[in-house]
Amino acid sequence: MSLVPIKNLTIRDFHDGLLNKDFTALEATENYYTRIREKDPSISAYLSTREEAALREAEQVDLAIAQNEEVPLLAGVPLAVKDNILFKGEITTAASKMLETYTASYDATATAKLKAHKAVFLGKTNLDEFAMGSSTENSAFQITKNPRDPTRVPGGSSGGSAAAVAADMAVAALGSDTGGSICQPAAFCGVVGLKPTYGAVSRSGLIAMASGLDQIGPIAKTVEDAAILFDAIRGKDPLDATSAEPENPEKYQEELLNPDFQKIKKLRVGLPKEYFDVEGLAPEIRNGVERAIEKMKGLGIAVEEISLPHTKYAVPCYYIIVPAEVSSNLARFDGIRYSRQGTRNKEQGTTLKDIYLRTRGEGFGAEPKRRIILGTFVLSSGYYDAYYDKAQRVRALIKRDFEQAFEHVGVILTPLTPTLPFKIGEKVNDPLAMYLEDIFTLPLNLAGLPGLSLPVENRDKGQGTRDKDVTPLSHVPGSMSLPVGFQLIGKPFHEPDILGLGRYYQENS
Ligand code: GLN
């Protein structure tokens, strides 16, 4: 069996290797499972794997190549999928006891599209329960470790997907993002994440958290890979009324996959002063992001300071709107319509109310319960106007800030997290400290905008105990420290701008 060079392997390298007959899809898949068996016991990125089925998928790709069929770029590429995205016939738990035994009866549109591209699916990755959290510690089943320092969290809620990619246990992965759940774990694990414009990717088959914000998107090793994966899953879908196509789909696709760097170089980049004035911004983050800005300038990109004055209201606004949506979306898990029933025991009674109480009491963990209670409160009569309605009005102001800024600049650059990846256990019992970690990712979600998370070299010494078995990413030269991420925010349906600029930056590093 040829040894497949899985360290730092990108989608493009994979495709070339396959067509040059350096390795077969079957060998590659086997190699990835060997890696998962070696590495995942210490990382816990996967909730479930599906080796037999994946090997059969890989064989089909090898057969197509042997018969000289033209195969798509993603053919045979071993991918991981966050366990809140449906994959027909596979258990899909959303990392909740509530769905411990639920088998998906249909494919999410994103999964179906990747199947049509002949991708290989290695397994389902861990997340915070129902995607609520920023550290993957809220999973009902296991805590995922950060491959760049296993004493620290990988971020969340798509921590399993980001850790699987960072530890070479998948070429790339799907995550979902409601308030930073793709971009923040990508930053904590030193990989790339794209949160698409709200509506760019169908939500059909994504277990709903907050339907007005949820989006599926890629986590990958390079910006180019993120663009390839995003292009494969995006588009209007009759199964999701909020999904949409960009204005000029052909031009959009061309710019997505083959950016014109001369045009990209002319984009003006805005630096919102409120994002740099945040109390508690770690010096390593500030230094790293400043280095990224200097590099942008060195590449001929014009930067200017801008203002997004309502930024400080994003955390309270989000943590009212999202629990409200959560409380209504999670009402369906009652043991009658959806989900397992709570354990039956005669003394506990047999009425409908008893079933609800048992099912929801036993099935949900602390964070979903907290949000259901909060959300029910802010939607209740007498409080609706003071909380929910007010938060929606603040959301409109946050959106308007961005619209005004985008009259002057094409892209906005900001830090991605206020701190470096924190220690496992450090914040899990302090929900407020955990919510504050989301300060830089929530505004773009509230405004429905696309965001790209990119790693930058952290030159500050003495951070972390990097796992020597995890290769530093080729575009983060010599970094032995913990990863620092920054983000590029774009106008709605301007993914080609942020991906183009991200690629220009990354490929000139
Ligand atoms: N950390 C955020 C939250 O807990 C983000 C979640 C997400 O994007 N799914 O709500």
Residues whose N, C-alpha, C, O or C-beta is under 5 A from the ligand:
A	BS01	LIG	A131 M132 G133 S134 G156 S157 S176 D177 T178 G179 G180 S181 D438
